[in-house]
Structure formats: C-alpha cells, structure tokens
Amino acid sequence: YPLAYYLAVKADPRWRTLLLILVIVPFWTSILIRSYAWIYLLGGQGIPKLLDTFGLGNPRLINTPFAVLTGIVYGYLPLMVFPIYVSLERLDKRLLEASADLGSPPWRSFLQVTLPLSMPGVATGCMLVFILLMGEFLIPAMLGGGKVFFVGNALVDLFLQSRNWPFGAAVAVALVVVMLVTVTIYMRATRRWAGGRDDVSLM
C-alpha cells in the first residue's frame, strides 16, 4: 500500500511511468529465471559473501523461510500494487480538498477518505495474490530447499511422489472450495466495511 500510494499520489508525474515500468520489470522474465537469480543472490557467493566482506558475518539465507518470503514478495508484489494504484489514481481529489477545507488533518483525511475509497483495490489485490499463492510450489521448492512447504508442494508430492492420485484430487478439490468460500467471505466483509466507512465520511 505505501508503494502504491507513493506512485499514485506522491510521485512526480514526469517519473511515474518509469516507476510503474520498474514495478512491472519482474514479469518480463520467467518465474523460473527469477528464482534461479535469487538462489545466486542468497547463496554463499551472493549477499552472505558481501556481508562477510564488510565484517557483518556470513548468515545462511538460502533454504530458509526468509528466502521463500523474499521470492514471494518479489514475485507477487506487482499483483498487489497495481489494483491499489488504480483505486488511488481514480480517487476524486476534490474529496481530499473538501476534507482539508473542513479542518481535517492529513492523517484523518487518509483514514476517513482515502483508505475506505481504496479498499476495493486492496480487496482485489489480496484476492489475486491469495488465489495464486495457494497453488505456489516452485518458489518454496527452489528457495526453501524442501524445508519450507506450501499447500502446492503438498499436492505435488501427493501426485508425483506418493502417486496417491485419489487423495491428491480430493485435497485439490477441497482447496478450491476453501479458496472460493474464503474469497467470498472476505469480499463481502470488505465491501460492508468500506460502505460503513463511506457513511462515516459523509457524516
């Protein structure tokens, strides 16, 4: 959200297009290539060696939850940023001006005007990332070294390692049902919360 807010509100319009392109850059290459790049950066010859050169120790970064988290954030950040950016870009600036004219401080205008009106973008971004991340198995397998498991990794093991196709199919269907129910509940709750915030703002 801070990145999307900066791009939509604070960034210089002359540089905004370039900054948006930089956010999209990860999608220009395959996720496999990006994962291999992070393997090198987090491996013994990458960031740990650089830290050791400056006397900051030689931490183990690869095959850890931190490595998986880094790969996930790097890979899925644009999917979260752009829906929020679109919501903030479409925000009517006159509402913020009216809030300021009525004596509202910037932080209150953000909480009562900007944030509620951008919640559809937040909900869309969460839904996109949630759906794709639930089936993710490549990044945990490559950056986690088999020590960090996601649901996708469990499904791959059931189908390819255990060869238990009936149980794997049942787990996959259950996963889809859970995802649909969770997304539906989340979207309804977010819509109701955003509507309540709008009512408060109008008051």
KOLRO-840541 format. One line per field, with one value per residue (C-alpha): z, x, y; residue number from 1. Coordinates in pm, 1 decimal. Layout:
BEGIN
pz = c(Z | ...)
px = c(X | ...)
py = c(Y | ...)
num = c(NUM | ...)
***
This chain:
BEGIN
pz = c(0.0 | 76.1 | -262.7 | -447.7 | -251.2 | -339.5 | -707.8 | -728.8 | -501.7 | -414.9 | -721.1 | -974.6 | -1280.6 | -1503.8 | -1340.1 | -1266.2 | -1589.2 | -1535.9 | -1178.1 | -1290.7 | -1551.7 | -1281.0 | -1078.6 | -1382.4 | -1463.1 | -1268.1 | -1503.7 | -1803.4 | -1717.3 | -1626.6 | -1261.6 | -1301.2 | -1407.4 | -1124.1 | -873.3 | -1002.6 | -970.5 | -607.4 | -546.5 | -653.1 | -463.9 | -139.4 | -180.9 | -46.8 | -330.1 | -310.1 | -26.1 | 253.9 | 95.4 | 59.3 | 425.5 | 524.7 | 326.0 | 538.7 | 859.6 | 920.1 | 942.1 | 693.5 | 754.4 | 583.2 | 372.2 | 112.5 | 200.4 | 477.3 | 528.3 | 470.8 | 122.4 | 39.1 | 174.8 | -34.6 | -351.6 | -281.4 | -217.8 | -523.8 | -745.5 | -625.5 | -521.5 | -857.3 | -835.1 | -508.2 | -606.0 | -928.5 | -807.8 | -518.8 | -754.8 | -987.5 | -696.1 | -570.6 | -920.9 | -969.8 | -633.5 | -665.3 | -534.1 | -459.6 | -165.3 | -8.6 | -73.4 | 89.0 | 387.4 | 425.1 | 393.0 | 676.3 | 900.7 | 886.8 | 931.4 | 658.8 | 865.7 | 932.1 | 566.5 | 480.8 | 730.2 | 653.7 | 281.4 | 101.3 | 273.5 | 251.8 | -113.7 | -199.4 | -25.3 | -349.1 | -484.1 | -164.0 | -181.2 | -547.1 | -481.3 | -184.2 | -388.6 | -678.9 | -455.7 | -236.9 | -525.8 | -699.6 | -380.0 | -263.4 | -560.4 | -547.2 | -528.2 | -741.8 | -517.7 | -193.3 | -368.0 | -512.5 | -242.3 | 52.3 | -40.1 | 56.4 | 411.3 | 354.4 | 235.2 | 89.3 | 0.6 | -360.1 | -255.1 | -65.5 | -372.9 | -595.0 | -351.5 | -345.2 | -724.3 | -826.9 | -525.8 | -337.9 | -655.0 | -445.7 | -714.4 | -546.5 | -222.4 | -413.2 | -622.3 | -308.3 | -142.3 | -458.6 | -475.4 | -102.7 | -155.7 | -435.6 | -218.5 | 73.2 | -157.4 | -300.3 | 42.0 | 186.7 | -104.4 | -94.1 | 279.5 | 251.9 | -36.3 | 139.3 | 465.9 | 287.4 | 91.7 | 408.9 | 595.4 | 309.6 | 291.4 | 662.7 | 632.2 | 346.6 | 559.4 | 841.4 | 599.4 | 467.6 | 820.7)
px = c(0.0 | 276.4 | 435.9 | 104.5 | 22.9 | 358.2 | 317.5 | -36.4 | -15.4 | 339.6 | 546.4 | 641.4 | 415.0 | 721.9 | 873.4 | 554.2 | 555.9 | 918.5 | 846.6 | 547.3 | 764.2 | 1019.2 | 742.6 | 642.3 | 1001.6 | 984.4 | 710.1 | 936.9 | 1121.5 | 1011.0 | 949.3 | 1198.7 | 1474.7 | 1386.7 | 1405.3 | 1747.0 | 1862.6 | 1755.5 | 1930.6 | 2255.7 | 2189.8 | 2100.7 | 2360.9 | 2713.3 | 2855.0 | 2587.4 | 2463.7 | 2620.0 | 2964.0 | 2911.6 | 2814.5 | 3116.1 | 3341.0 | 3222.0 | 3264.0 | 2892.2 | 2900.6 | 2810.8 | 2445.0 | 2272.8 | 1994.4 | 1918.8 | 1692.0 | 1525.7 | 1178.3 | 1338.5 | 1447.6 | 1097.7 | 943.7 | 1183.5 | 1097.5 | 724.5 | 729.8 | 945.9 | 724.4 | 380.1 | 430.4 | 314.5 | -12.9 | -84.4 | 46.0 | -142.2 | -502.4 | -435.7 | -267.4 | -569.3 | -806.2 | -592.5 | -546.9 | -924.8 | -980.5 | -1158.5 | -905.9 | -1189.2 | -1289.0 | -947.1 | -966.6 | -1308.8 | -1178.6 | -888.6 | -1121.3 | -1331.9 | -1026.2 | -940.5 | -568.0 | -396.7 | -389.2 | -761.9 | -837.0 | -637.5 | -820.9 | -1170.7 | -1149.4 | -850.5 | -833.6 | -1205.7 | -1226.8 | -918.1 | -1042.6 | -1178.0 | -822.4 | -688.2 | -950.6 | -874.4 | -501.2 | -548.5 | -773.5 | -526.9 | -229.1 | -423.0 | -553.2 | -216.1 | -17.3 | -233.6 | -111.0 | 250.4 | 510.6 | 807.7 | 943.1 | 925.5 | 1084.5 | 1374.5 | 1441.3 | 1327.9 | 1529.2 | 1248.9 | 1240.8 | 951.9 | 623.7 | 319.3 | -9.0 | 107.1 | 413.8 | 196.9 | -21.2 | 282.5 | 414.6 | 79.8 | 57.3 | 421.1 | 592.1 | 329.4 | 130.0 | -184.0 | -400.0 | -742.1 | -631.5 | -445.9 | -755.5 | -971.3 | -727.0 | -717.8 | -1097.6 | -1114.4 | -854.0 | -1058.4 | -1371.6 | -1186.6 | -1047.2 | -1389.8 | -1551.9 | -1268.0 | -1264.2 | -1643.1 | -1647.7 | -1355.8 | -1506.5 | -1840.8 | -1678.2 | -1455.5 | -1747.4 | -1953.5 | -1662.1 | -1590.3 | -1955.9 | -1960.1 | -1650.7 | -1810.9 | -2115.7 | -1896.8 | -1706.8 | -2030.3 | -2143.8)
py = c(0.0 | 255.0 | 187.7 | 221.0 | 536.7 | 689.4 | 606.1 | 742.0 | 1047.2 | 1149.1 | 1057.0 | 1321.7 | 1274.8 | 1300.5 | 991.9 | 799.8 | 598.4 | 495.3 | 390.1 | 184.1 | 13.1 | -72.1 | -235.4 | -444.0 | -547.8 | -879.3 | -1000.5 | -954.5 | -1275.1 | -1625.1 | -1705.0 | -1988.2 | -1748.1 | -1512.0 | -1796.0 | -1901.9 | -1540.5 | -1533.7 | -1864.8 | -1699.7 | -1375.1 | -1551.9 | -1828.4 | -1839.7 | -1627.2 | -1357.5 | -1139.0 | -1351.1 | -1313.7 | -939.2 | -910.7 | -1117.9 | -883.8 | -590.7 | -791.9 | -832.4 | -1210.8 | -1479.7 | -1563.6 | -1852.6 | -1707.6 | -1973.5 | -2268.1 | -2067.9 | -1918.8 | -1576.8 | -1681.6 | -1805.3 | -1484.7 | -1276.1 | -1467.2 | -1447.0 | -1070.8 | -1008.9 | -1220.9 | -1114.9 | -752.5 | -607.2 | -800.0 | -621.1 | -279.6 | -220.9 | -273.9 | -35.9 | 208.6 | 207.5 | 274.5 | 562.5 | 702.3 | 716.1 | 882.1 | 1214.7 | 1469.7 | 1711.3 | 1492.1 | 1542.7 | 1916.2 | 1930.5 | 1736.5 | 1979.7 | 2280.0 | 2140.3 | 2137.3 | 1768.8 | 1691.7 | 1484.3 | 1165.7 | 1185.8 | 1254.4 | 945.8 | 725.0 | 852.8 | 928.5 | 776.1 | 438.3 | 349.7 | 450.9 | 244.7 | -69.9 | -223.3 | -216.6 | -370.9 | -645.3 | -715.4 | -732.6 | -964.0 | -1190.3 | -1211.8 | -1285.5 | -1528.6 | -1736.1 | -1762.0 | -1813.9 | -2102.8 | -2305.5 | -2185.8 | -2461.2 | -2352.7 | -2074.8 | -2277.9 | -2576.2 | -2376.4 | -2118.4 | -2328.7 | -2636.2 | -2871.9 | -2728.8 | -2488.0 | -2637.9 | -2469.2 | -2635.6 | -2655.0 | -2852.1 | -3098.5 | -3150.0 | -3203.9 | -3465.7 | -3644.4 | -3661.5 | -3712.4 | -3868.5 | -4069.4 | -4141.9 | -4113.7 | -3959.8 | -4006.6 | -3840.8 | -3569.0 | -3495.7 | -3480.1 | -3237.7 | -3023.6 | -3000.6 | -2921.1 | -2649.4 | -2493.4 | -2497.3 | -2338.0 | -2070.0 | -1988.0 | -1967.4 | -1759.0 | -1514.4 | -1475.9 | -1405.2 | -1167.2 | -971.0 | -933.3 | -826.8 | -576.7 | -431.2 | -393.8 | -233.5 | 6.0 | 102.8 | 173.3 | 391.6 | 582.8 | 651.0 | 778.4 | 1002.7 | 1153.2 | 1226.0)
num = c(1 | 2 | 3 | 4 | 5 | 6 | 7 | 8 | 9 | 10 | 11 | 12 | 13 | 14 | 15 | 16 | 17 | 18 | 19 | 20 | 21 | 22 | 23 | 24 | 25 | 26 | 27 | 28 | 29 | 30 | 31 | 32 | 33 | 34 | 35 | 36 | 37 | 38 | 39 | 40 | 41 | 42 | 43 | 44 | 45 | 46 | 47 | 48 | 49 | 50 | 51 | 52 | 53 | 54 | 55 | 56 | 57 | 58 | 59 | 60 | 61 | 62 | 63 | 64 | 65 | 66 | 67 | 68 | 69 | 70 | 71 | 72 | 73 | 74 | 75 | 76 | 77 | 78 | 79 | 80 | 81 | 82 | 83 | 84 | 85 | 86 | 87 | 88 | 89 | 90 | 91 | 92 | 93 | 94 | 95 | 96 | 97 | 98 | 99 | 100 | 101 | 102 | 103 | 104 | 105 | 106 | 107 | 108 | 109 | 110 | 111 | 112 | 113 | 114 | 115 | 116 | 117 | 118 | 119 | 120 | 121 | 122 | 123 | 124 | 125 | 126 | 127 | 128 | 129 | 130 | 131 | 132 | 133 | 134 | 135 | 136 | 137 | 138 | 139 | 140 | 141 | 142 | 143 | 144 | 145 | 146 | 147 | 148 | 149 | 150 | 151 | 152 | 153 | 154 | 155 | 156 | 157 | 158 | 159 | 160 | 161 | 162 | 163 | 164 | 165 | 166 | 167 | 168 | 169 | 170 | 171 | 172 | 173 | 174 | 175 | 176 | 177 | 178 | 179 | 180 | 181 | 182 | 183 | 184 | 185 | 186 | 187 | 188 | 189 | 190 | 191 | 192 | 193 | 194 | 195 | 196 | 197 | 198 | 199 | 200 | 201 | 202 | 203)
***
